[in-house]
């Protein structure tokens, strides 16, 4: 364990400037060499915490909320592009940039909030993975939660083979989830015209309190604090010339394309989740679909599918949930390292850093299972609380991101354009207000 002077530190030093890129090839060759970091970021936009919101939205309100998913995805693209510019233009990740703005006591507060946000994210992933293991193999929840500790050591083993291998594994898991839901939606046979109409704004989103609440859940769970820290660091894994403005400009261009491509995939998966909920459950006991177990059994017993196909669909749902949980585990542990090193300049051995993060995430889950004797519903309530905390933590990362990317001294020619400032501040204000409202409503519902 050691502390280093700020000036000597690179963000996530073990992968910084380690992945070669094709500077002189064709457009497709250049883009291919930059593809990867966006995959890790896209994981946060389709984690287990988003699943329930999207499927409930479809089950309860049909295709109406597809417009909200579209709007959230466009906002995410803008914010993630800002983190790309910050990381490549300055050589700092968001944690390091935030630290520059703050004195030591304030930096410590922001660090604690960021760490708690990562733990909250990890709680959702552990719960999702544990439930998936229970559904697939009937492993008790408490045992499944403990098994997820092994993810830490698996990640350490994979990292020995280079960061590109992690990107490849995450990509395989993402496309596994995508393929499963494309198949499930195809089988569910949604109404195409109604689905397309769902991408248009509807007055009922604002006027209907129940629809608004689910809409806020989709928006609030989409943009997650750890993704902003993560992206600003891992884009620096590519070998571009740190001293050349033109090289940085090219890196920003292709890294932003990577981000947008992967976020489009995340957008498609979230739409598929909502469409699946709408096609199978809209108007049919949709109020009973409160959690993962409810959705699993509803798929299994869906009259439109039959016993055999229903069993296949429910099993694939659990497989996709497990893949999603594993993906988010990888990105959450990497983000934890970035936050600790960036805010307090403290480096721990990789195994210790990841074991601490996972241990802190598992502890409240195990306590919840012991106190409530393995209650499935209490586990899912804990997941809801973790998402509420992420809503509270979001402004503590969005505001420093906006201030840093609009700083001429730090960013030079890559400073925010005026339209970016206007839209990003509007997003920050709107998201903060919506999240406060969502928090109040969530506690009133419980």
N, C-alpha and C positions, 0 to 999 in steps of 0.2 A: 504494500500500500504506500502510495507516495503522492505528494502534492507538487505540481510543477508551476513555474511562472507562466503567466498568460501568454507572453510573447513567444514562448518556445513550443507552444502546443498546436498540433493539428487536430481537427475534428476527427474522431474515431480513427486514430492514427494507424491502426493495424490494417485498415482497408484504404486509407486515403492515398489517391494517386497510384493505385495498383492494377486497375483494369485498363488494358490498352484499347485505343480507339482508332478507327480508320479515318485519318485526316484527309486523304487524297483520293479516296474512292468515289464511287457513284453515290447519289443521294441515299439509295436504299442501303448501301453498305455502311455509310456513316450512321444512319438512323439505327440500324441493327446493332452497331457497337455501343450505342447509348441506351438501347432498350434494357430494362432491368429494374432500376430504382423505382420506376413508376408502378411496377408490379407489387413491390413491398408496400408502397403507399396505398394502392387500391384495396389491399386487404382490409384496412381500417374502415372502408366504406361498405363492406359486406360482412362484417363480423357478426357473431351470434346476437349481439345487442340490437342489430338492425333487422334481423330476421322476423322477430315477433311483430314489430311495428308494421313492417310492410305486409306480411300475410294477414294480420288482423285488419289492416286498412282495406285490403281487397275483400276479405270475408264479410266485413261489416258494411262497406260503402261501394262495392263494385270497383269500377275502374277510375273513379273520380280523382283519386289521389296520385295518379300517374303524373299529373302536372306538377305536383309538389316534388316528386322524385326528380323530375326534369330540372326544375328550378334549383333544387339543392345541389344537383350534380354540376350545373353551370357555375354556381357560386364556389363549389369546391375546386373546380378547374382554375378559377382566378386566384384563389388563396394559395393553392399549391404551386402555381406558376411564380407567385411572389417568393415562396420559400426557395425555389430553384434559383431565382436571380440573386437572392441574398447569399446562398451558399457559394455559388460560383463567382459572383462579383467580389465578395469580401474575403472568402476563405474561412469565414466563421459560420458555425451553425446557429440556429435561433437561440439556443441556450447561451452561447458565448456572446452573441450580439446583445441579448437582454442584459447580461451581466455587465456589459460596458456602460449601460444606462443607469445602473443602480449602485448604491453604496452596499457595503457588505451585509448589514442587517436586512435590507430590502431584498438583496439577492438571495439570502437564506430563506426568506418567506416565499419568494417565487419558486425557489428550488423545492421546498416542501410541498407546495401546491402541485408542481409538475410531477413530483414523485408520487403523490397521492393519486393524481390522475392516471399515471401509468399503472399503479396498483389496481385502481378501479377498472381500468381496461383489462388487466390480467384476470381479475375476478370474473368478468363476463366470459373470457375465453376458457378459463378452467371449468366454469359451470357448464358451458356449451359442450366441452370435450367430455366431461364426466357424465352428462346426460346422454350424449351420443354413445358412450361405452356401455351405459346401462341399457339403452334401447337395443343396441346391437348384440351385446354379449351377456346381458343381465348381471353386469358387475355392479355391486353396491356403490352408491354415489360417493361415500367417504373413501372407498378404495380407489375409485376412478379419479377422484381429486388428487390423491397421493401419487397415483401413477403418472399424473401430468408433470411431476417433478423430474421424471426421466427425460422430458422434452428438453430440459436445460442441458443435459449431458449430450443428447443427440445433436443439439445445435452446436455445441463446442466441437464435437467430432467433425461435423460438416464444415465448419469454418476453417479447419485445418487444410481443406482442399481449395480454399479461395472463395471470395465473395460471389463470384459468378455462379458457383454451385448452389449457393443459397437462393439466388435469383431464379435459377432454373427449377429448383424444387418448389418454390412458391408459385412459379408459373404453372407447373404441372398440377398443383393442388387447386389453383384458381380455375384452370380449364376443366378440371374434374367437376367442380361445383357447377360451372357453366353448362357442361354437357348434360349433367343430371337434370338441371332445371329446364333446359331446352327440351329434353325428352319428356319431362313431366308435364310441361305446358302443352306440348304437342298432343299428348294423350288426353289432357283435360279439355282440349278443343274450345278455346275461348271464343267469344263473339268479337271478330276482328274489327267491325265497324265501331262497336261500343268501346273497344280497347283504344282505337285511334282517337276517338272523341275524348278519352280520358286525358290526353296530353294537352287539351285546351283548358284554359282557366274556367273555373265554375264558381258562381256566386255563392253556392252552398258551402264552399270551403270556409268562407268567412262567416256566413250567417248561421250555419248549423254548428252548435257548440260541440257536439260529439265528433263531427268531422274535423273541426278545427283542432281539437285535442290530439287526435291521431296525426294530423298534419304537422303539428308542432313536435310530436314525438319523432317523426321522420326527419324533420329539419334538425332538431336538437341532437339526434344520434348520428347524424351524417358526418359532420365536420368535428374531428376529434383532436384534442391538443397534442397527443403524442405523435400524430402524423406530421405535424408542422416541424417539430424538432427532428424527427426521423429524416424527412425529405431533404431538409437543408444540409444535412450531413452526408447522406449516402450519395447525393449527386456528385460529391467531391471524390468519389472512388475512381472516376475516369481520369485518364492521363491527358489532360489538356495543358497548354502552357499557362502557368499561373501568372506570368509576367507580361502576357500579350493580351491587349484589349480585344483584338480580333479573334483570338483563340477562345477567349471567354464568351464572346458574342456567339460564336458557333456552338460552343458547349451549351449555353442557355437555350439556343434555338432548338437543338435536338433533344435536350433533357426535358424541355417543355412539351415537345411533341410526344415523347415517351410518356410523360405524366398524363397528357390528355387522352392518348390512346387507351391507357390502362384504366383511367377513370370512366371512359365510355363503356368498357367491359363491365366495370362495377355498376354503372348505371343500368346496363342491360340485365345484369343478375338481379338487382333490386326490383326492376320492372317485372321480371319473370316471377319473383316471389309474390309480388302483389297480384299479378295476373293469375297465378296459380290459386291464390286465396279466393279471388273473385270468381274464377271459373268453376271451382269445386264447391265453395261454401257460401257464396253470397245468397242471402235469404234463407239459408238452411241451418238453423241453430248456430249462427255465426257468433252469438254472444258467449257461447261456451268455449270458444277457442282462445283460452287465456294464456297458454304456454306451450312449450315444446312437446310435452307429453300429450296435451290435447290435440295438437296438430298431427302428431304421429298416429294416434289412434283414429283420428278423423280420416286421415288418408287410408289407413288400413281397412276401415269399415265403410268407405265411401261407396254407396249403392251404384253410382254411375260407373265405377271401375270394376266391380266384381271382386271376389275374394282373392284370386291369384294376382291380378294386376294391382289391387290395393295393397297386397303384401309387398310386392316389388317396389311400388311407389314409396311406401313408408320406410322400407329398408334403405332405398336410395336417399331419401330425405335425411336419415340418420347418418349415412356415410358422408353426405355433403356437409352436415353439421360438424362432424368430426374433422373433416378437411379444413373447414373454415376456422375451427378452434385452433388447429395446429398452425395454420398460417399466421393467425393473429398472435400466437405465442412467440413465434420467431421475431416478428416486427416489434412487439412490446418489449422484449428483453433487450434488443438492440437499442431501442429508444431510451430505455432506462440508463444504459451506459452513456449515451450522448448527454443526457440531462445531468448526470452526476459529474462528468468530466467538465462540461461546459459551465455549469453554475458555480461549483466549488473547487474546480481544478483538482479533484481527487480521483486517482486511478486505483481501482482494485483489480486483482486477478479476475479474468473473465468468468471463471467458474464461480467465484465468490459473489460477484456482482449479480449474476443471473440467478444464483441460488437464493440470495437474499430477496430479490424482487419476487420470485415465485413463492418463496416461503411466506412472505408478507401477504401475498394474494390468497394463498391456501388457508392461512390461519382463520380469517373470519368465516370461510366456507365450512371448515371442520367444526368450528364453534357452533355455527348455525345448525349443522347436521346433528351435533350432539345434543344441543338444547332442545331442538324440535324433533328429535328422534327420526332423522332421515326424511323429514317432510319435503316432498317435491315442490309444493307450492311456496314454501318458505325460501327454498333455493332460488326460485324464479323471482320472488320479491326482492331478494338480495341483489339479483341482477338488475332489477329496476332501480334500486338505490344507487348502484354503481353508475348507471347512466345519468342519474340526477346529478351526481357529483361531477361527472364530466361536463355537464352543462354549466355548473358553477365555475369550473376551472377554465373554460374556454376563453373568456375575455383576457385572462392573464397570459395567454399566448398570442391571441389575435392582435391586441393593442401594441405590444412590443414589435410584432412582425410589421405592422403598418408603419410605425415610427422609424424602424431600422431601414426599411426599403425606401423610405422617403428622405433619407439622410444623404445629402449631396457628398459630404466628406467621406462617408463609408462606401457609397454606391457609385459615385462618379457618373458616367454616362448611362448607367443602368438604373438610375433613380426612377421612382414611379412617375408615370405620366399623369397628367391632371385627371383624366377620366378614370384611371385606376384608383387614385386617391378618393375621388367622389364615390365610386362604387364600393370600394373596400370599407370606407367609413360608414356608408349606409348599411352594408352587410353587418359590420361589427355592432352598430346600434340596434338594428333589427333583430339579429341573432341573440344579442344580450337580453333585449326586452322579451322576446319569445321564450328564451330559456328560463327567465325569471317567472314568467307566467306558467310555463310547463312545470317548474318546480313546485309552485303553489298548488297547481291543479293535481299534481301527482300525490302530494301529501294529503290533500283533501279527499282523494279517491281511496287512499289506503285506510 
